[in-house]
Every structure is written in structure tokens, then in C-alpha cells.
Amino acid sequence: MNKYRVIQWATGVVGSAALRGILRHPKLELVGVKVYSDQKEGLDAGDIIGAEKTGILATRDVDAIMAIDADCVLYCPMPWDLAEMCRLLESGKHVITPCPYWFPFIQNREAAAAIDAACKKGNVNLHATGCNPGGIAERFPLTFTGWCNRIDRITMTECGDCRTYSSEGVMRELMNLGKTPEAASNNPLKEMLAKSWYEPIDMIAAGLGSEIVSYEAKHDFILANQPIETAIGIIEEGTIALNHYRHIGTTREGTEIIQEQIWYLDDIEQTRLQSKMDIPRESGWRIKLEGDVNLNIDIDFPAELTQDERVAQGLSTTAFHCVNAVPLVCEADDPGIKTHLDLAMVTGCMGTHVTER
Ligand SMILES: NC(=O)c1ccc[n+]([C@@H]2O[C@H](COP(=O)([O-])OP(=O)(O)OC[C@H]3O[C@@H](n4cnc5c(N)ncnc54)[C@H](OP(=O)(O)O)[C@@H]3O)[C@@H](O)[C@H]2O)c1
């Protein structure tokens, strides 16, 4: 069997899990690893994730990566770069990413056009996926809408204690944790964050044969009442230690589609926060459909998992959703952006476990 030749681009929390996923996947072969840090330059991919040696050495050299004969790149940096994505596509490599653009046709029209042109030039596809967005935000709720007739509201809620998520970029830069309220409200990534939630809202509307006629973003937060130790360092007193984001789109029929995240940096009792929030659950996700069929779909980790394991497995779902999409994305006809509305169902695979040390 010919395997799909895959490059792993960036080896942070998600990228490392993706690397492990590639090595285990029976239909994939690792052919390159792009890193950013000096310390990882020249390391064997196996050494980066504590697995057997692979013979594939990590490089910071973008041109060297571009020149590799590969089918697909799993593109997982923070921050991401549209021009870089387009260059990869133009070089004839499919791109799968947990970064935008999940459904850019309305929020990010220029990016969508640039990606589409690059896909056509390289005769390849781009697919953005993940856990949330990429799964909870649109793929899974859309699946359950098949059980419904009239739908009044669809709400996706994510909540969890994120103290062990070690991505500075995601936690501080994107999600404002550890920032003052003023710094959060002036965050240059604010608009981009909103668009990242409006994209899946647009995808749900499109999947239901409708469109969004109004958008709304709400950000509430609670500050730390004392320094809190986390994987990204100390969160200082008076800075944001709980975020409550709500992004809402209303379709032309009046159906509300709501993306809600409650990310906090304390235990569920919230004793280190200046006030408390009624958090529906310790961790995980709820997809709620309201209409003539009412459904609560709760997705959580087994109670025996530690907090570290919950965060790690939550981020692994993002990585594995990318890995498992490789065959479908490489085989999809008609070069361009492939959303979950275009692809057949992405499933897991019978991976091996031989890469564990
Ligand atoms: N859709 C979803 O559900 C979902 C969930 C989680 C994360 N994400 C996205 O996935 C991406 C990776 O997340 P993560 O948790 O793995 O983040 P992370 O742990 O911060 O990893 C990001 C990696 O990017 C590389 N990097 C460092 N400096 C960079 C720079 N200046 N420009 C570009 N890349 C740089 C580094 O790679 P090396 O270590 O190899 O040097 C770093 O480890 C992020 O863009 C995040 O927003 C999506």
C-alpha cells in the first residue's frame, strides 16, 4: 500500500500530538518536520515526542521543507501565517490545520480567495479542522441536526480548567488569560478571535441551507484574587483568570447559533477568583439543540482522568482530527477549500502503538 507522505509543521502541544498520530497511522509516512525553536533544530522527530527514532530530522529551514516531495502538511503553528499556508499549497502539498480557516467564505473572503487560488495552482486542498472549532463547533452539532425538524437555537458550550495548557500563544495572546481587562479589550487579535467563532456559525447556517443575518460577541471575565500558578507561569492578581466568551449568529429564520467558551484557571470551586461563575460542568462540552426536538449532548472525559490528562487528551483530539483527515483530503476532487460540509465522515484508524518508548 502506498502511504501518504506527511510533513508535521510545528511541534507545540497540538503539533507533538499530531506527530505521534502520524507515526501511528497505518496509511501515513512522516517525511519532514518543521520546527521554530533552536533547541529542536536537527533533532530526530521521535526524540521530540519521546518515541523511537524515525530517521526524520527536524529543521527550521522553510525552503528545505517546501522542497520535500510530500502529499500533505499538518500545519500547527502559533501564530499561523496565511502567506505560508498559500506557499505550501502552491508547492503542491495539501494542507490540514487546526488554525483558521474552517469556513472563511463570509468572514474572511480575501483569505478564502487567496487560499482557493493557491489550491488551484498546486492542484491541492486545504482543510481546517480540530476539536473546537473543527468538531464541537460545527461538525458534531450539524450531525445532530439530522434528528431535528424545526430548530430554534443551537448552543455549543466548552468549559474547563486550563491551568495545564502550556501554549503561551493560545492562552495569553489569543484568549487573554493573565491580561488586564484593558489589555484584553485592546487585543489586536480580538477581531480575528470573533471571526474564528463566526466561521463555524456560518458553516452551521450553510449546512442548514440558511445564512446568518446578524452577529454578536460578548466577553465577560473574572479576575484572579491572588497569584495562580499555571503551565504558562503565574497569573497575577487583578488579571483575567476566567473567560466567558459568547459569539452568537442569528439566521434569517431567527434560529440562534451560539458558540460559548468558559476557560478558567482555578479548580471548579473558584476560590482564587474575585467572584464565582455558575460553571455547568468541570470540563468538556455540551451541544444543546432546542426546537421541536430538544437534545443535550454532553461530551466529557472519564472522572478518573487527572486534570493534566483532560487537557492533554482534549488537545490530542484536535491533532488526531487533523491526522485522520489526511486520506480524505488528499483524495478529494476539485482543488480548493474543503470544509466538513465537503468531506465524507472523518473516522479514526486502527493505529499501532509501537512508537511508545
Ligand atoms: N481548532 C482547535 O480545536 C484548536 C485547538 C487547540 C489549538 N489550536 C490551534 O493550533 C495551533 C497550535 O496550538 P498549540 O497548542 O500546539 O500551540 P503551542 O503549544 O503554542 O505551539 C505552537 C508552536 O508554534 C511554533 N512557533 C513558535 N514560535 C512561532 C512563531 N513565531 N511563529 C509561528 N510558529 C511558532 C512552535 O513550534 P516548535 O515547538 O516546533 O518550535 C510552537 O511550539 C494554534 O494556532 C492554535 O490556535 C486549534
Ligand as a Chemical Component Dictionary entry (heavy atoms), coordinates in Angstrom:
data_LIG
# 
_chem_comp.id                   LIG 
_chem_comp.type                 NON-POLYMER 
_chem_comp.pdbx_formal_charge   0 
_chem_comp.three_letter_code    LIG 
# 
loop_
_chem_comp_atom.comp_id 
_chem_comp_atom.atom_id 
_chem_comp_atom.alt_atom_id 
_chem_comp_atom.type_symbol 
_chem_comp_atom.charge 
_chem_comp_atom.model_Cartn_x 
_chem_comp_atom.model_Cartn_y 
_chem_comp_atom.model_Cartn_z 
_chem_comp_atom.pdbx_ordinal 
LIG N1  N1  N 0  -9.158 24.050 16.340 1  
LIG C1  C1  C 0  -8.872 23.653 17.560 2  
LIG O1  O1  O 0  -9.630 22.932 18.203 3  
LIG C2  C2  C 0  -7.561 24.046 18.194 4  
LIG C3  C3  C 0  -7.258 23.603 19.492 5  
LIG C4  C4  C 0  -6.027 23.935 20.030 6  
LIG C5  C5  C 0  -5.120 24.696 19.300 7  
LIG N2  N2  N 1  -5.473 25.129 18.063 8  
LIG C6  C6  C 0  -4.515 25.908 17.248 9  
LIG O2  O2  O 0  -3.429 25.043 16.925 10 
LIG C7  C7  C 0  -2.227 25.783 16.873 11 
LIG C8  C8  C 0  -1.180 25.093 17.756 12 
LIG O3  O3  O 0  -1.635 25.120 19.108 13 
LIG P1  P1  P 0  -0.681 24.577 20.264 14 
LIG O4  O4  O 0  -1.499 24.368 21.459 15 
LIG O5  O5  O -1 0.129  23.444 19.745 16 
LIG O6  O6  O 0  0.262  25.854 20.467 17 
LIG P2  P2  P 0  1.751  25.856 21.053 18 
LIG O7  O7  O 0  1.930  24.748 22.030 19 
LIG O8  O8  O 0  1.991  27.247 21.497 20 
LIG O9  O9  O 0  2.644  25.503 19.794 21 
LIG C9  C9  C 0  2.863  26.386 18.751 22 
LIG C10 C10 C 0  4.168  26.052 18.050 23 
LIG O10 O10 O 0  4.360  27.003 17.029 24 
LIG C11 C11 C 0  5.741  27.147 16.823 25 
LIG N3  N3  N 0  6.133  28.555 16.920 26 
LIG C12 C12 C 0  6.902  29.162 17.854 27 
LIG N4  N4  N 0  7.096  30.449 17.562 28 
LIG C13 C13 C 0  6.426  30.666 16.424 29 
LIG C14 C14 C 0  6.256  31.800 15.624 30 
LIG N5  N5  N 0  6.802  32.964 15.928 31 
LIG N6  N6  N 0  5.501  31.671 14.508 32 
LIG C15 C15 C 0  4.926  30.513 14.195 33 
LIG N7  N7  N 0  5.075  29.376 14.942 34 
LIG C16 C16 C 0  5.811  29.472 16.039 35 
LIG C17 C17 C 0  6.483  26.350 17.842 36 
LIG O11 O11 O 0  6.888  25.133 17.207 37 
LIG P3  P3  P 0  8.166  24.250 17.689 38 
LIG O12 O12 O 0  7.901  23.874 19.102 39 
LIG O13 O13 O 0  8.121  23.098 16.743 40 
LIG O14 O14 O 0  9.409  25.086 17.523 41 
LIG C18 C18 C 0  5.422  26.153 18.901 42 
LIG O15 O15 O 0  5.648  25.019 19.680 43 
LIG C19 C19 C 0  -2.559 27.196 17.350 44 
LIG O16 O16 O 0  -2.603 28.055 16.230 45 
LIG C20 C20 C 0  -3.919 27.071 18.000 46 
LIG O17 O17 O 0  -4.695 28.242 17.855 47 
LIG C21 C21 C 0  -6.660 24.818 17.497 48 
# 
loop_
_chem_comp_bond.comp_id 
_chem_comp_bond.atom_id_1 
_chem_comp_bond.atom_id_2 
_chem_comp_bond.value_order 
_chem_comp_bond.pdbx_ordinal 
LIG N1  C1  SING 1  
LIG C1  O1  DOUB 2  
LIG C1  C2  SING 3  
LIG C2  C3  SING 4  
LIG C2  C21 DOUB 5  
LIG C3  C4  DOUB 6  
LIG C4  C5  SING 7  
LIG C5  N2  DOUB 8  
LIG N2  C6  SING 9  
LIG N2  C21 SING 10 
LIG C6  O2  SING 11 
LIG C6  C20 SING 12 
LIG O2  C7  SING 13 
LIG C7  C8  SING 14 
LIG C7  C19 SING 15 
LIG C8  O3  SING 16 
LIG O3  P1  SING 17 
LIG P1  O4  DOUB 18 
LIG P1  O5  SING 19 
LIG P1  O6  SING 20 
LIG O6  P2  SING 21 
LIG P2  O7  DOUB 22 
LIG P2  O8  SING 23 
LIG P2  O9  SING 24 
LIG O9  C9  SING 25 
LIG C9  C10 SING 26 
LIG C10 O10 SING 27 
LIG C10 C18 SING 28 
LIG O10 C11 SING 29 
LIG C11 N3  SING 30 
LIG C11 C17 SING 31 
LIG N3  C12 SING 32 
LIG N3  C16 SING 33 
LIG C12 N4  DOUB 34 
LIG N4  C13 SING 35 
LIG C13 C14 SING 36 
LIG C13 C16 DOUB 37 
LIG C14 N5  SING 38 
LIG C14 N6  DOUB 39 
LIG N6  C15 SING 40 
LIG C15 N7  DOUB 41 
LIG N7  C16 SING 42 
LIG C17 O11 SING 43 
LIG C17 C18 SING 44 
LIG O11 P3  SING 45 
LIG P3  O12 DOUB 46 
LIG P3  O13 SING 47 
LIG P3  O14 SING 48 
LIG C18 O15 SING 49 
LIG C19 O16 SING 50 
LIG C19 C20 SING 51 
LIG C20 O17 SING 52 
# 
